[in-house]
């Protein structure tokens, strides 16, 4: 399941970052094994919390973040 498809308020572990655009996510400190919480979702963006920081990520990029619940 990708982060875009995950339920809101779920704690999820990043299993895989796939795609060239994921380098930017790694620069934020989000990598395989990081636990994230999907807080909310709007038309084009998703707000997540990880490592005590909230991050806004586009839905297109969230589709490249594979998570486990």
Contact map, one row per residue, 1 for C-alpha under 8 A:
111011000000000000000000000000000000000000000000000000000000000001110
111111000000000000000000000000000000000000000000000000000000011111100
111111000000000000000000000000000000010000000000000000000000011111100
011111000000000000000000000000000000000000000100000000000011011000000
111111100000000000000000000000000000000000000000000000000000001000000
111111110100000000000000000000000000010000000000000000000000000000000
000011111100000000000000000000000000010000000000000000000000000000000
000001111100000000000000000000000000111110000000000000000000000000000
000000111110000000000000000000000000111100000000000000000000000000000
000001111111000000000000000000000000110000000000000000000000000000001
000000001111100000000000000000000011110000000000000000000000000000001
000000000111110000000000000000000011110000000000000000000000000000111
000000000011111000000000000000011111000000000000000000000000000000111
000000000001111110000000000000111111000000000000000000000000000011110
000000000000111110000000000000011000000000000000000000000000000011110
000000000000011111000000000000110000000000000000000000000000000011100
000000000000011111100100000000110000000000000000000000000000000111000
000000000000000111110100000000000000000000000000000000000000000111000
000000000000000011111100000000000000000000000000000000000000000100000
000000000000000001111110000000000000000000000000000000000000000000000
000000000000000000111111100000000000000000000000000000000000100000000
000000000000000011111111110000000000000000000000000000000000100110000
000000000000000000011111111000000000000000000000000000000000000000000
000000000000000000001111111100000000000000000000000000000000000000000
000000000000000000001111111111100000000000000000000000000000000000000
000000000000000000000111111111100000000000000000000000000000000000000
000000000000000000000011111111000000000000000000000000000000000000000
000000000000000000000001111111000000000000000000000000000000000000000
000000000000000000000000111111100000000000000000000000000000000000000
000000000000000000000000111111110100000000000000010000000000000000000
000000000000010110000000110011111100000000000000000000000000000000000
000000000000111110000000000001111100000000000000000000000000000000000
000000000000111000000000000000111110000000000000000000000000000000000
000000000000110000000000000001111111000000000000010000000000000000000
000000000011110000000000000000001111100000000000011000000000000000000
000000000011110000000000000000000111110000000001111000000000000000000
000000011111000000000000000000000011111000000001110000000000000000000
001001111111000000000000000000000001111100000111100000000000000000000
000000011000000000000000000000000000111110000111100000000000000000000
000000011000000000000000000000000000011111000111000000000000000000000
000000010000000000000000000000000000001111111110000000000000000000000
000000000000000000000000000000000000000111111100000000000000000000000
000000000000000000000000000000000000000011111000000000000000000000000
000000000000000000000000000000000000000011111100000000000111000000000
000000000000000000000000000000000000000011111110000000011110000000000
000100000000000000000000000000000000011111011111000000011110010000000
000000000000000000000000000000000000011110001111100001111000000000000
000000000000000000000000000000000001111100000111110001111000000000000
000000000000000000000000000000000001111000000011111111100000000000000
000000000000000000000000000001000111100000000001111111100000000000000
000000000000000000000000000000000011000000000000111110000000000000000
000000000000000000000000000000000000000000000000111111000000000000000
000000000000000000000000000000000000000000000000111111100000000000000
000000000000000000000000000000000000000000000011110111110000000000000
000000000000000000000000000000000000000000000011110011111000000000000
000000000000000000000000000000000000000000001111000001111100000000000
000000000000000000000000000000000000000000001111000000111110110000000
000000000000000000000000000000000000000000011100000000011111110000000
000100000000000000000000000000000000000000011100000000001111111000000
000100000000000000000000000000000000000000010000000000000111111100000
000000000000000000001100000000000000000000000000000000001111111110000
011100000000000000000000000000000000000000000100000000001111111110000
011110000000000000000000000000000000000000000000000000000011111111000
011000000000000011100100000000000000000000000000000000000001111111000
011000000000011111000100000000000000000000000000000000000000111111100
111000000000011111000000000000000000000000000000000000000000001111110
111000000001111100000000000000000000000000000000000000000000000011111
100000000001111000000000000000000000000000000000000000000000000001111
000000000111100000000000000000000000000000000000000000000000000000111
